[in-house]
Amino acid sequence: MKDCEVPKKWLHSIKNHVYWSAISSESGLEKVAKGNSLQNHIQNVHVHDNHLFPKCEHPDKVSRDPKKWFQPGSIALHKVEKLLYNKRVLKDIEKLSHHFQTSSLEAFHSLILRFAPKNVTFPFIGMLCRLYLAAMHYNENANREQATTTEGQAVYKFKKGECTAKPVKIEPTYNYVDDLMSLLIHKVFVDPKPYAEELHAIPIPPSLSSQYEKPSKEEVIAHRVSRFSRGVAGTQHTVPLDQETVGGSG
């Protein structure tokens, strides 16, 4: 649609503005003030009626393309304003963390699935070991440097649908595996007793299914037979037949 062309061009910038509003503020009200300034900014108005954020921080520039700005009274501006001034959106912006982001935590959760897929059931100790492995792998590779070409140029990958570039990191390392193998060969195999004792000392919580009473086989069968008996008795009906009707008039 023609009315969506301008919002489409601003979509990435709006996302960045919300993120910037969070990390550059020290209070919830300041985050909201910066978030609300977007309404003016997208109309090429960079002075705001809010003492917490009275003016945009970017340098003043003369726009070469007036068509890129939202026009006052347009349908596109009305829809964007309706979204930005939604009460839930404003509350969420006010509560955004300006110190910590969840991207690293989400990356770790994604990594756990490689060591412990959800479609496989593991015992408690097995799951614990896999979580330890995932943590060691993440700690070793979380801050990898960006990959470069043989000419020393930084490598990026481009996202389809948007003109955005994401840095490509160098290949992950597995030095923690060498450390584990060294520990296993030079210490555990030599004297496994202290390691076995420490392993057996780990408290294993009961399974979730143990919280429920398991009925006996006879009770399950009796319940099924009783349930189906009630269903059959409730659906069968005996209707007396009129012999003259059955035989017909002929």
Contacts in CASP RR format, 6 or more apart in sequence:
PFRMAT RR
TARGET T0000
AUTHOR 0000-0000-0000
METHOD contacts of the structure
MODEL  1
MKDCEVPKKWLHSIKNHVYWSAISSESGLEKVAKGNSLQNHIQNVHVHDN
HLFPKCEHPDKVSRDPKKWFQPGSIALHKVEKLLYNKRVLKDIEKLSHHF
QTSSLEAFHSLILRFAPKNVTFPFIGMLCRLYLAAMHYNENANREQATTT
EGQAVYKFKKGECTAKPVKIEPTYNYVDDLMSLLIHKVFVDPKPYAEELH
AIPIPPSLSSQYEKPSKEEVIAHRVSRFSRGVAGTQHTVPLDQETVGGSG
3 74 0 8 1.000
3 75 0 8 1.000
3 76 0 8 1.000
4 76 0 8 1.000
6 67 0 8 1.000
6 68 0 8 1.000
6 69 0 8 1.000
6 70 0 8 1.000
6 74 0 8 1.000
6 76 0 8 1.000
7 76 0 8 1.000
7 79 0 8 1.000
7 80 0 8 1.000
9 68 0 8 1.000
10 42 0 8 1.000
10 70 0 8 1.000
10 80 0 8 1.000
11 162 0 8 1.000
12 162 0 8 1.000
12 163 0 8 1.000
12 164 0 8 1.000
14 38 0 8 1.000
14 42 0 8 1.000
14 80 0 8 1.000
17 34 0 8 1.000
17 35 0 8 1.000
17 38 0 8 1.000
17 41 0 8 1.000
18 35 0 8 1.000
18 93 0 8 1.000
18 96 0 8 1.000
20 34 0 8 1.000
21 31 0 8 1.000
21 34 0 8 1.000
21 35 0 8 1.000
21 93 0 8 1.000
21 96 0 8 1.000
22 31 0 8 1.000
22 93 0 8 1.000
22 96 0 8 1.000
22 97 0 8 1.000
22 98 0 8 1.000
23 98 0 8 1.000
24 34 0 8 1.000
24 98 0 8 1.000
25 31 0 8 1.000
25 34 0 8 1.000
25 98 0 8 1.000
26 98 0 8 1.000
28 93 0 8 1.000
28 94 0 8 1.000
28 95 0 8 1.000
29 52 0 8 1.000
29 94 0 8 1.000
30 52 0 8 1.000
30 53 0 8 1.000
31 93 0 8 1.000
31 94 0 8 1.000
31 96 0 8 1.000
31 98 0 8 1.000
32 90 0 8 1.000
32 93 0 8 1.000
32 94 0 8 1.000
33 48 0 8 1.000
33 50 0 8 1.000
33 52 0 8 1.000
33 53 0 8 1.000
34 52 0 8 1.000
34 53 0 8 1.000
35 84 0 8 1.000
35 93 0 8 1.000
36 48 0 8 1.000
36 50 0 8 1.000
36 84 0 8 1.000
36 85 0 8 1.000
36 90 0 8 1.000
37 48 0 8 1.000
37 50 0 8 1.000
37 53 0 8 1.000
37 56 0 8 1.000
38 84 0 8 1.000
39 80 0 8 1.000
39 81 0 8 1.000
39 84 0 8 1.000
39 85 0 8 1.000
40 46 0 8 1.000
40 47 0 8 1.000
40 48 0 8 1.000
41 56 0 8 1.000
42 69 0 8 1.000
42 70 0 8 1.000
42 77 0 8 1.000
42 80 0 8 1.000
43 69 0 8 1.000
43 70 0 8 1.000
43 71 0 8 1.000
43 72 0 8 1.000
43 77 0 8 1.000
44 63 0 8 1.000
44 66 0 8 1.000
44 69 0 8 1.000
46 55 0 8 1.000
46 56 0 8 1.000
46 58 0 8 1.000
46 60 0 8 1.000
47 54 0 8 1.000
47 55 0 8 1.000
47 56 0 8 1.000
48 54 0 8 1.000
48 55 0 8 1.000
48 56 0 8 1.000
63 69 0 8 1.000
70 76 0 8 1.000
70 77 0 8 1.000
70 80 0 8 1.000
71 77 0 8 1.000
83 89 0 8 1.000
104 142 0 8 1.000
107 138 0 8 1.000
107 142 0 8 1.000
108 134 0 8 1.000
108 135 0 8 1.000
108 138 0 8 1.000
111 134 0 8 1.000
111 137 0 8 1.000
111 138 0 8 1.000
112 130 0 8 1.000
112 131 0 8 1.000
112 134 0 8 1.000
114 134 0 8 1.000
115 130 0 8 1.000
115 131 0 8 1.000
115 133 0 8 1.000
115 134 0 8 1.000
115 137 0 8 1.000
116 122 0 8 1.000
116 127 0 8 1.000
116 130 0 8 1.000
116 131 0 8 1.000
116 134 0 8 1.000
122 130 0 8 1.000
124 204 0 8 1.000
124 205 0 8 1.000
125 199 0 8 1.000
125 202 0 8 1.000
125 204 0 8 1.000
128 202 0 8 1.000
133 176 0 8 1.000
136 176 0 8 1.000
137 172 0 8 1.000
137 174 0 8 1.000
137 176 0 8 1.000
140 172 0 8 1.000
140 173 0 8 1.000
140 174 0 8 1.000
140 175 0 8 1.000
140 176 0 8 1.000
141 172 0 8 1.000
141 173 0 8 1.000
144 169 0 8 1.000
144 170 0 8 1.000
144 172 0 8 1.000
145 169 0 8 1.000
145 170 0 8 1.000
146 154 0 8 1.000
146 155 0 8 1.000
146 167 0 8 1.000
146 168 0 8 1.000
146 169 0 8 1.000
146 170 0 8 1.000
147 154 0 8 1.000
147 155 0 8 1.000
147 167 0 8 1.000
147 168 0 8 1.000
147 169 0 8 1.000
147 170 0 8 1.000
147 171 0 8 1.000
148 154 0 8 1.000
148 155 0 8 1.000
149 155 0 8 1.000
154 167 0 8 1.000
155 167 0 8 1.000
155 168 0 8 1.000
156 165 0 8 1.000
156 166 0 8 1.000
156 167 0 8 1.000
156 168 0 8 1.000
157 165 0 8 1.000
157 166 0 8 1.000
157 168 0 8 1.000
158 164 0 8 1.000
158 165 0 8 1.000
158 166 0 8 1.000
159 165 0 8 1.000
159 166 0 8 1.000
187 195 0 8 1.000
188 195 0 8 1.000
215 223 0 8 1.000
END
